[in-house]
């Protein structure tokens, strides 16, 4: 069953953000993930204002998603993230294919 990472992101440092983004993209692909949404225009229909950017990444399974997040490769991106951006990160299971 697929699993998704939903990130609500606000950039704090543009150069650091680009470094984070490059490392994260490489590691996501390495762990079988793929971007579904990567900061495109968002419209709020109900609720509070949206974050500056929304990112959605699909992984084949929740197990693989968690392996990616805990990986040594992604740890490098997390070091950069601390100063480059603020975010809320959500892991959610998808539905089984029919």
N, C-alpha and C positions, 0 to 999 in steps of 0.2 A: 504494500500500500504506500503511495507517495506521501511525502511529508514536506512541509513548507516552512521557510524562514520568512517572516514578515518584519522588515526593519522600517522604522520611522526615524528619519535622520535629519539632523541639522548640522551643517558644516561650520566648524570653528576656525579651521586653518586650511586654505585652499591647496597649498603645496602638500601638506600632510595628507589631506583627503585624497589627492591623486595617488600618492604612494600607497595609502591604505587600499584604495580601489584596485590598483594593479595587483597587489599581493592577494587580496581577497578573491579577485576574479580567477587568478591562476589556481588557487587552492580549491575553489568551488568546482571548477572543471575537473581537477584531479580526483575529487571525491564523488564524481558523477552528478553534480548539481548543474542546473541551468537557470539562467535569469528568465523570468516571465515578465517582470516589471522592473525597470531600472531608472527611476526618477522622472518618469513622464508627467505631463500635466495632470493634476488631480483637482476634482471639484467636490466640494462638500455639499451633500444634499440634505443631510441631517447631522446634528451634533456640533461639536466644537471645531475650530479651524484645523485644517490638516497640518502635518509637519511640513518642513521645507521640501522633503523628498520621501517617497515611499519606494521600497525595493522589495520584490517578492522573488524568492529563489526556490525552485523545486528540487528535491532530492528523491532518489528511488525509494528510500525507506527512512523512518525516524532513526533507526540504528545508524545508518550511513550519515545522516545529518549530524547526529551527536558525535560520531567519529571525526567528522570534519571540524566541528567546533572545538573539540578537545585536541586536535592534531598539533604537532610541532610546527608544521607549515603555517597553519593559521595563527599560531601564537605570535608569529612575527607581525602579522597584521594587527592583532590586538594591542601590541605595544604601541603602534602608531595611532591606533584609534583613540587611545586615552586623551591625546591632545588635539587630534584632528577633527573629531566630531562627537556630538551628543546623539544618543539614540535610545529608542525603546526597541527591544528585540523579542520577538514572539516565535515560538516553535509550535506548529499545529499539524496534526495528522490530516491527511486527505481522505477521500472516500475510495473504497475498492473499485477497480474498473468493473463495468458490467459487460 
